[in-house]
Amino acid sequence: MQLRTLGRTGVKVSALCLGTMTFGNEADFDAAQAIVDRYLEAGGNFVDTADVYQRGAAEEITGRALGARRAQVVLATKGRMPMSDDPLDRGANRRHLTRAVEASLTRLGTDWIDLYQVHWPDPSVPIEDTLAALDDLVNAGKIRYVGLSNYLGWELQRGIDACERHGWAPIVSHQPQYSLISREIELETLPLCAANGIAVLPWSPLGGGVLTGKYTAAAAVPADSRLGASEAQAKRRLSEQNLQVAQAVGAVAEAIGKTSAQVALNWVLHRPGVTSPILGARNVGQLEDNLGAEGWELAAEQVTALDRASRLPLPYPHDMYRLINAM
Ligand SMILES: NC(=O)c1ccc[n+]([C@@H]2O[C@H](COP(=O)([O-])OP(=O)(O)OC[C@H]3O[C@@H](n4cnc5c(N)ncnc54)[C@H](OP(=O)(O)O)[C@@H]3O)[C@@H](O)[C@H]2O)c1
């Protein structure tokens, strides 16, 4: 599998990262083991998990499934989300993150985490406190690199600047949602990350499955699918616009003899500034399909067709910014 550099770390990670959000949920241990085995066999070396996925079970399964191969992968996890009903068991504060890292190390069965990411911003803590705590964890040898996820543009830049000013371990990556049905980060986050040499690791590159072609109408949702399991998600994800984008993906896929999932993933994989999209799969068959997204490129006219179908109207000030700077 093609390798890419994780921001400015110099560390080479595979172009497709393996996500583990299904582990302990749609994928039991055996399915997860098969997914991990196939991913490693295909040359993948980058695995993303989080403490909150099934409240620790996904981390445990990931650690067990990797077993003695742990050192072969760049292992990323996240903390900050509630791990219990205890109000002390959450947040991006020093107290919780320090304990959360210890708990993740135990569940993953490892002495170090390669990339530790703050899962979501926490407006109750100055970002400087969060980053100072993570710097201490780097210096203690518990984590190697620091990443953020789902941060707003201004917060991210503030964090980057704080690390530089204080000489703390820098933010090396950002993990935002990005797909043909969720292109908002093109406005702020992607240019910001490119300008600062930060790796971008898109989550839900298939829009949670919407871009695989399995959903043709909001009223016809397969029961054994993520959206079949959640009416709220189905309502949110299966808008008319999103279904039209899925149709455009299907048309390109048919024309070039690929699957919808491969086309949608290939598009994300080759967007400027993207490092490694994170794959989600409930079984090895889905993973196999998704691995076929790598090693080729969509033609320019196919990219244009997908762009046209999925483009979002520009909100202020981006609309005027473009007009004025084109004068
Ligand atoms: N930082 C964050 O806040 C955040 C949030 C979400 C996820 N993530 C990370 O990103 C990873 C990927 O996210 P995601 O799972 O939402 O990604 P996704 O690729 O958009 O969706 C994956 C889901 O789509 C369906 N699917 C995948 N491949 C398929 C195929 N070839 N054919 C048919 N259906 C297929 C499966 O769901 P069904 O079979 O159930 O339909 C699968 O669970 C996660 O594992 C996690 O590591 C991070």
The ligand as a Tripos MOL2 file, in Angstrom:
@<TRIPOS>MOLECULE
LIG
   48    52     1     0     0
SMALL
NO_CHARGES

@<TRIPOS>ATOM
      1 N1        -12.9770   11.5210   15.2330 N.am      1 LIG1
      2 C1        -14.2590   11.2600   15.1910 C.2       1 LIG1
      3 O1        -15.0900   11.9900   15.7480 O.2       1 LIG1
      4 C2        -14.7250   10.0460   14.4290 C.ar      1 LIG1
      5 C3        -16.0950    9.8690   14.1800 C.ar      1 LIG1
      6 C4        -16.4850    8.7290   13.4520 C.ar      1 LIG1
      7 C5        -15.5160    7.8170   13.0200 C.ar      1 LIG1
      8 N2        -14.1890    8.0250   13.3050 N.ar      1 LIG1
      9 C6        -13.1410    7.0720   12.8160 C.3       1 LIG1
     10 O2        -13.2910    6.9110   11.4220 O.3       1 LIG1
     11 C7        -13.4900    5.5320   11.1160 C.3       1 LIG1
     12 C8        -14.3830    5.4270    9.9170 C.3       1 LIG1
     13 O3        -15.6350    6.0610   10.1650 O.3       1 LIG1
     14 P1        -16.9670    5.4290    9.6020 P.3       1 LIG1
     15 O4        -17.0860    4.0320   10.0790 O.co2     1 LIG1
     16 O5        -18.0640    6.3680    9.8820 O.co2     1 LIG1
     17 O6        -16.5850    5.4060    8.0230 O.3       1 LIG1
     18 P2        -17.4130    5.2190    6.7080 P.3       1 LIG1
     19 O7        -16.4780    4.5660    5.7660 O.co2     1 LIG1
     20 O8        -18.0510    6.4900    6.2780 O.co2     1 LIG1
     21 O9        -18.5910    4.2080    7.0800 O.3       1 LIG1
     22 C9        -18.3070    2.8800    7.3860 C.3       1 LIG1
     23 C10       -19.5860    2.0690    7.3560 C.3       1 LIG1
     24 O10       -20.1080    2.0230    6.0150 O.3       1 LIG1
     25 C11       -20.5020    0.6880    5.7130 C.3       1 LIG1
     26 N3        -19.5440    0.1860    4.7120 N.ar      1 LIG1
     27 C12       -18.1890    0.3380    4.7090 C.ar      1 LIG1
     28 N4        -17.6450   -0.2170    3.6090 N.ar      1 LIG1
     29 C13       -18.6570   -0.7240    2.9130 C.ar      1 LIG1
     30 C14       -18.7200   -1.3980    1.6690 C.ar      1 LIG1
     31 N5        -17.6160   -1.6320    0.9760 N.pl3     1 LIG1
     32 N6        -19.9360   -1.7810    1.2170 N.ar      1 LIG1
     33 C15       -21.0640   -1.5380    1.9210 C.ar      1 LIG1
     34 N7        -21.0640   -0.8900    3.0990 N.ar      1 LIG1
     35 C16       -19.8760   -0.4920    3.6000 C.ar      1 LIG1
     36 C17       -20.4310   -0.0930    7.0100 C.3       1 LIG1
     37 O11       -21.6410    0.1220    7.7270 O.3       1 LIG1
     38 P3        -22.9120   -0.8650    7.6750 P.3       1 LIG1
     39 O12       -22.4990   -2.1790    7.0850 O.co2     1 LIG1
     40 O13       -23.3460   -0.9530    9.0790 O.co2     1 LIG1
     41 O14       -23.9080   -0.1460    6.8160 O.co2     1 LIG1
     42 C18       -19.3380    0.6310    7.7490 C.3       1 LIG1
     43 O15       -19.3780    0.4610    9.1500 O.3       1 LIG1
     44 C19       -14.0030    4.9120   12.4160 C.3       1 LIG1
     45 O16       -13.7470    3.5290   12.5100 O.3       1 LIG1
     46 C20       -13.2290    5.6850   13.4390 C.3       1 LIG1
     47 O17       -11.9180    5.1330   13.5800 O.3       1 LIG1
     48 C21       -13.7970    9.1170   13.9910 C.ar      1 LIG1
@<TRIPOS>BOND
     1     1     2 1
     2     2     3 2
     3     2     4 1
     4     4     5 ar
     5     4    48 ar
     6     5     6 ar
     7     6     7 ar
     8     7     8 ar
     9     8     9 1
    10     8    48 ar
    11     9    10 1
    12     9    46 1
    13    10    11 1
    14    11    12 1
    15    11    44 1
    16    12    13 1
    17    13    14 1
    18    14    15 2
    19    14    16 1
    20    14    17 1
    21    17    18 1
    22    18    19 2
    23    18    20 1
    24    18    21 1
    25    21    22 1
    26    22    23 1
    27    23    24 1
    28    23    42 1
    29    24    25 1
    30    25    26 1
    31    25    36 1
    32    26    27 ar
    33    26    35 ar
    34    27    28 ar
    35    28    29 ar
    36    29    30 ar
    37    29    35 ar
    38    30    31 1
    39    30    32 ar
    40    32    33 ar
    41    33    34 ar
    42    34    35 ar
    43    36    37 1
    44    36    42 1
    45    37    38 1
    46    38    39 2
    47    38    40 1
    48    38    41 1
    49    42    43 1
    50    44    45 1
    51    44    46 1
    52    46    47 1
@<TRIPOS>SUBSTRUCTURE
     1 LIG1         1 GROUP 0 **** ****
